[in-house]
Amino acid sequence: MGHARISVSSRKTAVKMVAAKKHVPIVKKRTKRFERHQSDRFMRVDPSWRKPKGIDNRVRRRFRGTAPMPSIGYGSNKKTKYMMPSGHKAFLVNNVSDVELLLMHNRTFAAEIAHGVSSRKRIDIISRAKQLGVKVTNPKAKVTTEV
């Protein structure tokens, strides 16, 4: 019976950052944004998508050679929806107790520190996340200073 020898000289336990769970490959069916009809022709027409409603509109009628309309077919796989390239899903964190919610889910979710959190609280959140092995998506935001 070979027992593993554990060094007791250093009391600190190093927790490694946990990798995400294995998942099916993330496939984005479309990465380009859907542009609003005639937004390339008129400055007053914003490019953000609006569904065309005109009776003669060629985009609404899906004529060949016109801009594509968003439809359910462009949707992501349910298993990989909202997933980042790392394989985690973002979880918004406002304080240290929010990070502790991710202790058992650190392979599925990654902490994303909210915009309004102060730099002092950010340092506490980042250190606690490191102890728990939770990935933080934006650890450098509002913490690093310019030299």
Secondary structure, DSSP 8 states (H G I E B T S, - for coil): --------S-------------------S--S----TTTTT-TTS-SS------TT-TTTTT-TTS-----GGG---TTTTTB-TTS-EEEEE-SHHHHHTTGGGTTTEEEEE-TT--HHHHHHHHHHHHHHT--BS-TTTTTS---
